[in-house]
Amino acid sequence: VFWQVAGNFVVLPRAVMQGIILCKTNVDFQAGSSLIGSIYAQTACGLNQATIISTDSIEATGSSSTDPCGTITDPYRAGAVDYLRSAADFVILTKAGIATTGTSDITGDIGVSPIAATGMTGFGLTDID
């Protein structure tokens, strides 16, 4: 499922959703909310004790210990990879930043472009050579 949004996208507390979010502005996951899929935002992504799980990690193992919906496979993932090209390698990718408050659980790669990794706040990030 593709969720294409022109404005701000807010996922309410404790909501569970699945799919690929394509957002022109900001994506905000409120306390305890979760996504099985990916987030691609032209501005920023805010996480408040959220769980974001890449469908790749679930398909590779058949399940995820943090998966709130049980075992899920995504038959549309192959088509999404073709459509999104190299962006499909990321579970969260934004242009202006990713911030987390509290402890968010993210399974998969996150990134910001064209800005530096300093645009990702609230995480314990380490440089990879």
N, CA, C and O atoms as CSV, one atom per row, in Angstrom:
chain,resi,resn,atom,element,x,y,z
A,1,VAL,N,N,0.843,-1.175,0.000
A,1,VAL,CA,C,0.000,0.000,0.000
A,1,VAL,C,C,0.892,1.243,0.000
A,1,VAL,O,O,1.796,1.363,0.827
A,2,PHE,N,N,0.636,2.154,-0.920
A,2,PHE,CA,C,1.329,3.434,-0.943
A,2,PHE,C,C,0.410,4.488,-0.336
A,2,PHE,O,O,-0.749,4.607,-0.735
A,3,TRP,N,N,0.919,5.247,0.619
A,3,TRP,CA,C,0.189,6.366,1.208
A,3,TRP,C,C,0.842,7.635,0.668
A,3,TRP,O,O,1.929,7.998,1.117
A,4,GLN,N,N,0.208,8.315,-0.283
A,4,GLN,CA,C,0.747,9.534,-0.873
A,4,GLN,C,C,0.030,10.717,-0.250
A,4,GLN,O,O,-1.188,10.846,-0.365
A,5,VAL,N,N,0.803,11.594,0.421
A,5,VAL,CA,C,0.215,12.687,1.188
A,5,VAL,C,C,0.862,14.007,0.777
A,5,VAL,O,O,2.087,14.100,0.700
A,6,ALA,N,N,0.039,15.036,0.511
A,6,ALA,CA,C,0.557,16.346,0.125
A,6,ALA,C,C,0.886,17.223,1.330
A,6,ALA,O,O,1.759,18.086,1.240
A,7,GLY,N,N,0.205,17.017,2.451
A,7,GLY,CA,C,0.435,17.835,3.642
A,7,GLY,C,C,1.110,17.032,4.731
A,7,GLY,O,O,1.727,16.001,4.461
A,8,ASN,N,N,0.994,17.506,5.974
A,8,ASN,CA,C,1.561,16.785,7.113
A,8,ASN,C,C,0.823,15.465,7.323
A,8,ASN,O,O,-0.387,15.374,7.116
A,9,PHE,N,N,1.567,14.457,7.733
A,9,PHE,CA,C,1.016,13.120,7.956
A,9,PHE,C,C,1.244,12.766,9.419
A,9,PHE,O,O,2.390,12.634,9.850
A,10,VAL,N,N,0.168,12.609,10.189
A,10,VAL,CA,C,0.271,12.318,11.616
A,10,VAL,C,C,-0.342,10.954,11.901
A,10,VAL,O,O,-1.486,10.687,11.534
A,11,VAL,N,N,0.431,10.094,12.561
A,11,VAL,CA,C,-0.060,8.792,12.994
A,11,VAL,C,C,-0.317,8.908,14.491
A,11,VAL,O,O,0.601,9.178,15.266
A,12,LEU,N,N,-1.557,8.706,14.891
A,12,LEU,CA,C,-1.988,8.932,16.272
A,12,LEU,C,C,-1.398,7.891,17.222
A,12,LEU,O,O,-0.951,6.832,16.780
A,13,PRO,N,N,-1.395,8.189,18.536
A,13,PRO,CA,C,-0.828,7.270,19.524
A,13,PRO,C,C,-1.423,5.862,19.413
A,13,PRO,O,O,-2.631,5.687,19.249
A,14,ARG,N,N,-0.543,4.873,19.507
A,14,ARG,CA,C,-0.881,3.449,19.515
A,14,ARG,C,C,-1.491,2.945,18.203
A,14,ARG,O,O,-1.963,1.809,18.150
A,15,ALA,N,N,-1.492,3.757,17.155
A,15,ALA,CA,C,-1.991,3.299,15.848
A,15,ALA,C,C,-0.961,2.388,15.197
A,15,ALA,O,O,0.244,2.587,15.353
A,16,VAL,N,N,-1.441,1.389,14.468
A,16,VAL,CA,C,-0.576,0.452,13.747
A,16,VAL,C,C,-0.948,0.542,12.273
A,16,VAL,O,O,-2.122,0.447,11.916
A,17,MET,N,N,0.050,0.726,11.423
A,17,MET,CA,C,-0.228,0.797,9.997
A,17,MET,C,C,0.851,0.059,9.211
A,17,MET,O,O,1.914,-0.268,9.738
A,18,GLN,N,N,0.549,-0.194,7.935
A,18,GLN,CA,C,1.475,-0.880,7.058
A,18,GLN,C,C,1.472,-0.182,5.710
A,18,GLN,O,O,0.422,0.255,5.239
A,19,GLY,N,N,2.635,-0.074,5.086
A,19,GLY,CA,C,2.726,0.488,3.752
A,19,GLY,C,C,3.915,1.400,3.591
A,19,GLY,O,O,4.757,1.510,4.484
A,20,ILE,N,N,3.981,2.048,2.460
A,20,ILE,CA,C,5.047,2.977,2.123
A,20,ILE,C,C,4.457,4.378,2.111
A,20,ILE,O,O,3.533,4.657,1.347
A,21,ILE,N,N,4.988,5.266,2.957
A,21,ILE,CA,C,4.498,6.631,3.065
A,21,ILE,C,C,5.354,7.535,2.190
A,21,ILE,O,O,6.568,7.617,2.377
A,22,LEU,N,N,4.723,8.213,1.236
A,22,LEU,CA,C,5.367,9.211,0.392
A,22,LEU,C,C,4.750,10.543,0.768
A,22,LEU,O,O,3.598,10.809,0.427
A,23,CYS,N,N,5.505,11.391,1.471
A,23,CYS,CA,C,4.932,12.620,2.023
A,23,CYS,C,C,5.677,13.851,1.520
A,23,CYS,O,O,6.907,13.897,1.546
A,24,LYS,N,N,4.924,14.843,1.065
A,24,LYS,CA,C,5.526,16.083,0.570
A,24,LYS,C,C,6.092,16.927,1.710
A,24,LYS,O,O,7.014,17.714,1.496
A,25,THR,N,N,5.554,16.775,2.909
A,25,THR,CA,C,6.064,17.566,4.029
A,25,THR,C,C,6.499,16.657,5.177
A,25,THR,O,O,7.329,15.770,4.978
A,26,ASN,N,N,5.958,16.862,6.355
A,26,ASN,CA,C,6.393,16.213,7.582
A,26,ASN,C,C,5.586,14.961,7.905
A,26,ASN,O,O,4.375,14.919,7.684
A,27,VAL,N,N,6.264,13.937,8.432
A,27,VAL,CA,C,5.622,12.731,8.944
A,27,VAL,C,C,5.873,12.690,10.446
A,27,VAL,O,O,7.011,12.850,10.887
A,28,ASP,N,N,4.816,12.476,11.241
A,28,ASP,CA,C,4.936,12.481,12.697
A,28,ASP,C,C,4.270,11.233,13.269
A,28,ASP,O,O,3.057,11.061,13.147
A,29,PHE,N,N,5.061,10.364,13.892
A,29,PHE,CA,C,4.541,9.184,14.568
A,29,PHE,C,C,4.465,9.474,16.057
A,29,PHE,O,O,5.492,9.661,16.710
A,30,GLN,N,N,3.254,9.511,16.595
A,30,GLN,CA,C,3.063,9.841,17.999
A,30,GLN,C,C,3.272,8.620,18.890
A,30,GLN,O,O,3.460,7.510,18.394
A,31,ALA,N,N,3.238,8.826,20.201
A,31,ALA,CA,C,3.626,7.832,21.211
A,31,ALA,C,C,3.012,6.461,20.979
A,31,ALA,O,O,1.792,6.310,20.917
A,32,GLY,N,N,3.883,5.465,20.853
A,32,GLY,CA,C,3.435,4.091,20.748
A,32,GLY,C,C,2.910,3.676,19.397
A,32,GLY,O,O,2.451,2.544,19.249
A,33,SER,N,N,2.957,4.543,18.405
A,33,SER,CA,C,2.469,4.180,17.071
A,33,SER,C,C,3.516,3.340,16.349
A,33,SER,O,O,4.689,3.340,16.723
A,34,SER,N,N,3.083,2.618,15.305
A,34,SER,CA,C,4.027,1.771,14.599
A,34,SER,C,C,3.695,1.662,13.116
A,34,SER,O,O,2.557,1.855,12.688
A,35,LEU,N,N,4.736,1.345,12.351
A,35,LEU,CA,C,4.626,1.178,10.904
A,35,LEU,C,C,5.440,-0.034,10.486
A,35,LEU,O,O,6.572,-0.225,10.931
A,36,ILE,N,N,4.854,-0.840,9.636
A,36,ILE,CA,C,5.594,-1.886,8.947
A,36,ILE,C,C,5.664,-1.406,7.503
A,36,ILE,O,O,4.670,-1.457,6.778
A,37,GLY,N,N,6.826,-0.946,7.090
A,37,GLY,CA,C,6.975,-0.371,5.764
A,37,GLY,C,C,8.109,0.633,5.733
A,37,GLY,O,O,9.159,0.402,6.333
A,38,SER,N,N,7.909,1.755,5.034
A,38,SER,CA,C,8.948,2.768,4.862
A,38,SER,C,C,8.346,4.160,4.868
A,38,SER,O,O,7.163,4.346,4.587
A,39,ILE,N,N,9.199,5.151,5.200
A,39,ILE,CA,C,8.797,6.560,5.207
A,39,ILE,C,C,9.751,7.333,4.309
A,39,ILE,O,O,10.967,7.267,4.488
A,40,TYR,N,N,9.202,8.071,3.336
A,40,TYR,CA,C,9.985,8.946,2.478
A,40,TYR,C,C,9.327,10.318,2.546
A,40,TYR,O,O,8.220,10.505,2.040
A,41,ALA,N,N,10.012,11.286,3.178
A,41,ALA,CA,C,9.428,12.611,3.388
A,41,ALA,C,C,10.334,13.684,2.789
A,41,ALA,O,O,11.558,13.608,2.899
A,42,GLN,N,N,9.720,14.686,2.152
A,42,GLN,CA,C,10.503,15.772,1.575
A,42,GLN,C,C,10.967,16.772,2.627
A,42,GLN,O,O,11.872,17.561,2.357
A,43,THR,N,N,10.380,16.759,3.801
A,43,THR,CA,C,10.928,17.605,4.862
A,43,THR,C,C,11.467,16.714,5.971
A,43,THR,O,O,12.600,16.245,5.861
A,44,ALA,N,N,10.714,16.459,7.027
A,44,ALA,CA,C,11.264,15.765,8.191
A,44,ALA,C,C,10.360,14.636,8.664
A,44,ALA,O,O,9.225,14.486,8.213
A,45,CYS,N,N,10.903,13.846,9.590
A,45,CYS,CA,C,10.159,12.771,10.215
A,45,CYS,C,C,10.391,12.848,11.716
A,45,CYS,O,O,11.534,12.865,12.173
A,46,GLY,N,N,9.302,12.895,12.487
A,46,GLY,CA,C,9.401,12.908,13.937
A,46,GLY,C,C,8.845,11.619,14.515
A,46,GLY,O,O,7.773,11.161,14.121
A,47,LEU,N,N,9.577,11.041,15.447
A,47,LEU,CA,C,9.177,9.792,16.078
A,47,LEU,C,C,9.108,9.999,17.583
A,47,LEU,O,O,10.040,10.540,18.177
A,48,ASN,N,N,8.021,9.575,18.199
A,48,ASN,CA,C,7.877,9.652,19.646
A,48,ASN,C,C,7.594,8.243,20.155
A,48,ASN,O,O,6.450,7.790,20.148
A,49,GLN,N,N,8.638,7.560,20.593
A,49,GLN,CA,C,8.517,6.186,21.075
A,49,GLN,C,C,7.767,5.319,20.064
A,49,GLN,O,O,6.865,4.562,20.422
A,50,ALA,N,N,8.152,5.443,18.815
A,50,ALA,CA,C,7.498,4.723,17.718
A,50,ALA,C,C,8.285,3.469,17.347
A,50,ALA,O,O,9.459,3.329,17.690
A,51,THR,N,N,7.618,2.568,16.643
A,51,THR,CA,C,8.257,1.364,16.110
A,51,THR,C,C,8.106,1.391,14.597
A,51,THR,O,O,6.993,1.423,14.072
A,52,ILE,N,N,9.244,1.376,13.899
A,52,ILE,CA,C,9.252,1.381,12.440
A,52,ILE,C,C,10.035,0.146,11.999
A,52,ILE,O,O,11.205,-0.008,12.346
A,53,ILE,N,N,9.386,-0.732,11.232
A,53,ILE,CA,C,9.996,-1.993,10.833
A,53,ILE,C,C,9.999,-2.092,9.312
A,53,ILE,O,O,8.954,-1.978,8.671
A,54,SER,N,N,11.170,-2.303,8.750
A,54,SER,CA,C,11.293,-2.510,7.308
A,54,SER,C,C,10.674,-3.843,6.927
A,54,SER,O,O,10.866,-4.837,7.628
A,55,THR,N,N,9.940,-3.878,5.834
A,55,THR,CA,C,9.381,-5.150,5.378
A,55,THR,C,C,10.491,-6.114,4.984
A,55,THR,O,O,10.293,-7.328,5.032
A,56,ASP,N,N,11.654,-5.600,4.595
A,56,ASP,CA,C,12.788,-6.466,4.259
A,56,ASP,C,C,13.191,-7.310,5.452
A,56,ASP,O,O,13.487,-8.494,5.288
A,57,SER,N,N,13.212,-6.731,6.658
A,57,SER,CA,C,13.647,-7.477,7.836
A,57,SER,C,C,12.645,-8.570,8.197
A,57,SER,O,O,13.040,-9.619,8.706
A,58,ILE,N,N,11.374,-8.345,7.947
A,58,ILE,CA,C,10.357,-9.350,8.248
A,58,ILE,C,C,10.424,-10.479,7.228
A,58,ILE,O,O,10.340,-11.651,7.594
A,59,GLU,N,N,10.575,-10.131,5.937
A,59,GLU,CA,C,10.631,-11.148,4.901
A,59,GLU,C,C,11.874,-12.011,5.035
A,59,GLU,O,O,11.837,-13.201,4.722
A,60,ALA,N,N,12.976,-11.426,5.497
A,60,ALA,CA,C,14.224,-12.179,5.628
A,60,ALA,C,C,14.126,-13.242,6.715
A,60,ALA,O,O,14.681,-14.331,6.567
A,61,THR,N,N,13.429,-12.940,7.798
A,61,THR,CA,C,13.361,-13.862,8.927
A,61,THR,C,C,12.027,-14.584,9.029
A,61,THR,O,O,11.920,-15.591,9.729
A,62,GLY,N,N,11.013,-14.084,8.341
A,62,GLY,CA,C,9.678,-14.661,8.449
A,62,GLY,C,C,8.884,-14.062,9.584
A,62,GLY,O,O,7.673,-14.264,9.667
A,63,SER,N,N,9.546,-13.327,10.464
A,63,SER,CA,C,8.856,-12.663,11.567
A,63,SER,C,C,9.789,-11.638,12.185
A,63,SER,O,O,10.958,-11.545,11.812
A,64,SER,N,N,9.273,-10.874,13.123
A,64,SER,CA,C,10.078,-9.908,13.854
A,64,SER,C,C,9.617,-9.888,15.291
A,64,SER,O,O,8.415,-9.885,15.554
A,65,SER,N,N,10.543,-9.874,16.220
A,65,SER,CA,C,10.160,-9.872,17.632
A,65,SER,C,C,9.435,-8.595,18.010
A,65,SER,O,O,8.695,-8.571,18.994
A,66,THR,N,N,9.638,-7.520,17.232
A,66,THR,CA,C,8.966,-6.256,17.524
A,66,THR,C,C,7.775,-6.013,16.610
A,66,THR,O,O,7.160,-4.948,16.673
A,67,ASP,N,N,7.444,-6.967,15.772
A,67,ASP,CA,C,6.352,-6.828,14.815
A,67,ASP,C,C,5.000,-6.860,15.531
A,67,ASP,O,O,4.609,-7.915,16.030
A,68,PRO,N,N,4.272,-5.735,15.598
A,68,PRO,CA,C,3.016,-5.688,16.330
A,68,PRO,C,C,1.867,-6.419,15.639
A,68,PRO,O,O,0.814,-6.610,16.247
A,69,CYS,N,N,2.041,-6.828,14.393
A,69,CYS,CA,C,0.944,-7.438,13.637
A,69,CYS,C,C,1.175,-8.910,13.331
A,69,CYS,O,O,0.379,-9.508,12.608
A,70,GLY,N,N,2.223,-9.509,13.848
A,70,GLY,CA,C,2.512,-10.884,13.499
A,70,GLY,C,C,3.342,-10.937,12.227
A,70,GLY,O,O,3.871,-9.910,11.801
A,71,THR,N,N,3.470,-12.094,11.617
A,71,THR,CA,C,4.286,-12.257,10.427
A,71,THR,C,C,3.583,-11.645,9.225
A,71,THR,O,O,2.423,-11.948,8.945
A,72,ILE,N,N,4.303,-10.778,8.521
A,72,ILE,CA,C,3.735,-10.090,7.359
A,72,ILE,C,C,4.721,-10.179,6.207
A,72,ILE,O,O,5.917,-9.953,6.392
A,73,THR,N,N,4.236,-10.502,5.036
A,73,THR,CA,C,5.057,-10.422,3.841
A,73,THR,C,C,4.439,-9.366,2.937
A,73,THR,O,O,3.239,-9.100,3.006
A,74,ASP,N,N,5.249,-8.781,2.109
A,74,ASP,CA,C,4.799,-7.674,1.273
A,74,ASP,C,C,4.958,-8.052,-0.199
A,74,ASP,O,O,6.056,-7.933,-0.743
A,75,PRO,N,N,3.882,-8.506,-0.858
A,75,PRO,CA,C,4.002,-8.926,-2.260
A,75,PRO,C,C,4.287,-7.764,-3.201
A,75,PRO,O,O,4.688,-7.995,-4.342
A,76,TYR,N,N,4.094,-6.527,-2.764
A,76,TYR,CA,C,4.311,-5.359,-3.615
A,76,TYR,C,C,5.705,-4.781,-3.466
A,76,TYR,O,O,6.057,-3.841,-4.179
A,77,ARG,N,N,6.517,-5.324,-2.548
A,77,ARG,CA,C,7.840,-4.781,-2.282
A,77,ARG,C,C,8.704,-4.768,-3.539
A,77,ARG,O,O,9.413,-3.790,-3.775
A,78,ALA,N,N,8.667,-5.815,-4.347
A,78,ALA,CA,C,9.492,-5.870,-5.551
A,78,ALA,C,C,9.157,-4.710,-6.486
A,78,ALA,O,O,10.064,-4.081,-7.032
A,79,GLY,N,N,7.876,-4.417,-6.677
A,79,GLY,CA,C,7.473,-3.288,-7.509
A,79,GLY,C,C,7.884,-1.961,-6.914
A,79,GLY,O,O,8.251,-1.038,-7.642
A,80,ALA,N,N,7.825,-1.853,-5.580
A,80,ALA,CA,C,8.228,-0.621,-4.913
A,80,ALA,C,C,9.712,-0.371,-5.089
A,80,ALA,O,O,10.127,0.773,-5.276
A,81,VAL,N,N,10.519,-1.421,-5.033
A,81,VAL,CA,C,11.965,-1.265,-5.224
A,81,VAL,C,C,12.253,-0.708,-6.608
A,81,VAL,O,O,13.105,0.169,-6.752
A,82,ASP,N,N,11.563,-1.197,-7.626
A,82,ASP,CA,C,11.747,-0.671,-8.978
A,82,ASP,C,C,11.361,0.801,-9.045
A,82,ASP,O,O,12.070,1.599,-9.659
A,83,TYR,N,N,10.256,1.167,-8.426
A,83,TYR,CA,C,9.745,2.531,-8.467
A,83,TYR,C,C,10.632,3.499,-7.683
A,83,TYR,O,O,10.890,4.610,-8.146
A,84,LEU,N,N,11.098,3.092,-6.513
A,84,LEU,CA,C,11.850,3.979,-5.627
A,84,LEU,C,C,13.361,3.930,-5.853
A,84,LEU,O,O,14.088,4.771,-5.324
A,85,ARG,N,N,13.823,2.995,-6.601
A,85,ARG,CA,C,15.237,2.797,-6.912
A,85,ARG,C,C,16.072,2.696,-5.639
A,85,ARG,O,O,15.711,1.933,-4.743
A,86,SER,N,N,17.174,3.437,-5.526
A,86,SER,CA,C,18.069,3.281,-4.372
A,86,SER,C,C,17.450,3.763,-3.063
A,86,SER,O,O,17.928,3.391,-1.991
A,87,ALA,N,N,16.404,4.579,-3.121
A,87,ALA,CA,C,15.736,5.016,-1.886
A,87,ALA,C,C,15.074,3.847,-1.172
A,87,ALA,O,O,14.844,3.909,0.035
A,88,ALA,N,N,14.767,2.789,-1.903
A,88,ALA,CA,C,14.106,1.625,-1.318
A,88,ALA,C,C,14.986,0.903,-0.306
A,88,ALA,O,O,14.495,0.053,0.435
A,89,ASP,N,N,16.282,1.226,-0.260
A,89,ASP,CA,C,17.178,0.626,0.727
A,89,ASP,C,C,16.943,1.173,2.129
A,89,ASP,O,O,17.452,0.609,3.097
A,90,PHE,N,N,16.191,2.249,2.258
A,90,PHE,CA,C,15.993,2.912,3.549
A,90,PHE,C,C,14.591,2.658,4.094
A,90,PHE,O,O,13.620,2.598,3.340
A,91,VAL,N,N,14.501,2.509,5.408
A,91,VAL,CA,C,13.197,2.422,6.056
A,91,VAL,C,C,12.672,3.845,6.324
A,91,VAL,O,O,11.461,4.067,6.315
A,92,ILE,N,N,13.583,4.812,6.563
A,92,ILE,CA,C,13.223,6.229,6.682
A,92,ILE,C,C,14.258,7.046,5.907
A,92,ILE,O,O,15.461,6.904,6.123
A,93,LEU,N,N,13.777,7.900,5.003
A,93,LEU,CA,C,14.647,8.778,4.232
A,93,LEU,C,C,13.954,10.129,4.105
A,93,LEU,O,O,12.819,10.207,3.634
A,94,THR,N,N,14.641,11.199,4.527
A,94,THR,CA,C,14.067,12.541,4.456
A,94,THR,C,C,15.089,13.536,3.924
A,94,THR,O,O,16.277,13.229,3.826
A,95,LYS,N,N,14.612,14.737,3.581
A,95,LYS,CA,C,15.492,15.804,3.115
A,95,LYS,C,C,15.931,16.725,4.246
A,95,LYS,O,O,17.005,17.320,4.163
A,96,ALA,N,N,15.117,16.859,5.315
A,96,ALA,CA,C,15.404,17.879,6.322
A,96,ALA,C,C,15.720,17.345,7.711
A,96,ALA,O,O,16.143,18.118,8.571
A,97,GLY,N,N,15.533,16.058,7.963
A,97,GLY,CA,C,15.923,15.528,9.261
A,97,GLY,C,C,14.999,14.461,9.797
A,97,GLY,O,O,13.854,14.317,9.370
A,98,ILE,N,N,15.541,13.708,10.758
A,98,ILE,CA,C,14.790,12.680,11.482
A,98,ILE,C,C,15.070,12.904,12.958
A,98,ILE,O,O,16.227,12.987,13.371
A,99,ALA,N,N,14.016,13.001,13.748
A,99,ALA,CA,C,14.188,13.216,15.190
A,99,ALA,C,C,13.369,12.195,15.957
A,99,ALA,O,O,12.270,11.823,15.547
A,100,THR,N,N,13.923,11.744,17.082
A,100,THR,CA,C,13.177,10.856,17.957
A,100,THR,C,C,13.202,11.403,19.374
A,100,THR,O,O,14.214,11.929,19.837
A,101,THR,N,N,12.077,11.270,20.048
A,101,THR,CA,C,12.005,11.574,21.471
A,101,THR,C,C,11.642,10.281,22.177
A,101,THR,O,O,10.854,9.487,21.663
A,102,GLY,N,N,12.205,10.072,23.335
A,102,GLY,CA,C,12.019,8.785,23.979
A,102,GLY,C,C,12.816,7.752,23.212
A,102,GLY,O,O,13.739,8.097,22.475
A,103,THR,N,N,12.469,6.499,23.377
A,103,THR,CA,C,13.169,5.421,22.680
A,103,THR,C,C,12.277,4.890,21.571
A,103,THR,O,O,11.221,4.312,21.827
A,104,SER,N,N,12.716,5.095,20.341
A,104,SER,CA,C,12.010,4.535,19.183
A,104,SER,C,C,12.764,3.314,18.708
A,104,SER,O,O,13.991,3.269,18.793
A,105,ASP,N,N,12.044,2.320,18.207
A,105,ASP,CA,C,12.622,1.078,17.722
A,105,ASP,C,C,12.539,1.073,16.202
A,105,ASP,O,O,11.447,0.985,15.640
A,106,ILE,N,N,13.688,1.166,15.534
A,106,ILE,CA,C,13.722,1.225,14.075
A,106,ILE,C,C,14.528,0.038,13.569
A,106,ILE,O,O,15.683,-0.147,13.951
A,107,THR,N,N,13.913,-0.764,12.708
A,107,THR,CA,C,14.590,-1.892,12.094
A,107,THR,C,C,14.780,-1.566,10.621
A,107,THR,O,O,13.826,-1.591,9.844
A,108,GLY,N,N,16.006,-1.264,10.243
A,108,GLY,CA,C,16.319,-0.879,8.876
A,108,GLY,C,C,17.179,0.366,8.860
A,108,GLY,O,O,17.443,0.960,9.906
A,109,ASP,N,N,17.616,0.764,7.672
A,109,ASP,CA,C,18.495,1.916,7.512
A,109,ASP,C,C,17.693,3.212,7.505
A,109,ASP,O,O,16.582,3.269,6.979
A,110,ILE,N,N,18.282,4.259,8.104
A,110,ILE,CA,C,17.689,5.596,8.061
A,110,ILE,C,C,18.700,6.539,7.425
A,110,ILE,O,O,19.907,6.309,7.505
A,111,GLY,N,N,18.203,7.608,6.789
A,111,GLY,CA,C,19.119,8.541,6.155
A,111,GLY,C,C,18.478,9.879,5.878
A,111,GLY,O,O,17.256,10.010,5.807
A,112,VAL,N,N,19.345,10.878,5.721
A,112,VAL,CA,C,18.922,12.221,5.330
A,112,VAL,C,C,19.785,12.654,4.149
A,112,VAL,O,O,20.981,12.364,4.106
A,113,SER,N,N,19.181,13.338,3.204
A,113,SER,CA,C,19.916,13.817,2.045
A,113,SER,C,C,19.161,15.011,1.466
A,113,SER,O,O,17.944,14.923,1.306
A,114,PRO,N,N,19.799,16.080,1.158
A,114,PRO,CA,C,21.222,16.268,0.954
A,114,PRO,C,C,21.972,16.801,2.190
A,114,PRO,O,O,23.128,17.203,2.059
A,115,ILE,N,N,21.366,16.819,3.356
A,115,ILE,CA,C,22.036,17.356,4.544
A,115,ILE,C,C,22.892,16.290,5.219
A,115,ILE,O,O,22.825,15.111,4.871
A,116,ALA,N,N,23.701,16.722,6.194
A,116,ALA,CA,C,24.596,15.818,6.909
A,116,ALA,C,C,23.835,15.001,7.951
A,116,ALA,O,O,22.682,15.295,8.266
A,117,ALA,N,N,24.490,13.982,8.475
A,117,ALA,CA,C,23.901,13.110,9.495
A,117,ALA,C,C,23.538,13.868,10.767
A,117,ALA,O,O,22.800,13.340,11.600
A,118,THR,N,N,24.033,15.086,10.939
A,118,THR,CA,C,23.650,15.892,12.098
A,118,THR,C,C,22.166,16.238,12.047
A,118,THR,O,O,21.614,16.719,13.036
A,119,GLY,N,N,21.515,16.001,10.914
A,119,GLY,CA,C,20.075,16.198,10.782
A,119,GLY,C,C,19.267,15.095,11.446
A,119,GLY,O,O,18.038,15.157,11.480
A,120,MET,N,N,19.954,14.082,11.974
A,120,MET,CA,C,19.284,13.004,12.702
A,120,MET,C,C,19.564,13.202,14.188
A,120,MET,O,O,20.706,13.084,14.632
A,121,THR,N,N,18.509,13.507,14.959
A,121,THR,CA,C,18.703,13.819,16.378
A,121,THR,C,C,17.928,12.862,17.276
A,121,THR,O,O,16.882,12.331,16.904
A,122,GLY,N,N,18.482,12.659,18.478
A,122,GLY,CA,C,17.851,11.793,19.452
A,122,GLY,C,C,18.306,10.344,19.357
A,122,GLY,O,O,17.858,9.500,20.132
A,123,PHE,N,N,19.199,10.050,18.406
A,123,PHE,CA,C,19.710,8.704,18.198
A,123,PHE,C,C,21.135,8.614,18.727
A,123,PHE,O,O,21.824,9.630,18.822
A,124,GLY,N,N,21.580,7.429,19.067
A,124,GLY,CA,C,22.982,7.189,19.410
A,124,GLY,C,C,23.707,6.763,18.148
A,124,GLY,O,O,23.926,5.570,17.936
A,125,LEU,N,N,24.090,7.727,17.295
A,125,LEU,CA,C,24.697,7.425,16.008
A,125,LEU,C,C,26.206,7.277,16.112
A,125,LEU,O,O,26.860,7.965,16.896
A,126,THR,N,N,26.745,6.374,15.313
A,126,THR,CA,C,28.193,6.232,15.209
A,126,THR,C,C,28.580,6.309,13.745
A,126,THR,O,O,27.819,5.888,12.874
A,127,ASP,N,N,29.767,6.848,13.472
A,127,ASP,CA,C,30.269,6.931,12.099
A,127,ASP,C,C,30.721,5.560,11.623
A,127,ASP,O,O,31.302,4.785,12.383
A,128,ILE,N,N,30.448,5.271,10.358
A,128,ILE,CA,C,30.923,4.040,9.739
A,128,ILE,C,C,31.915,4.430,8.667
A,128,ILE,O,O,31.593,5.204,7.766
A,129,ASP,N,N,33.118,3.899,8.761
A,129,ASP,CA,C,34.148,4.219,7.767
A,129,ASP,C,C,34.005,3.391,6.531
A,129,ASP,O,O,34.792,3.536,5.596
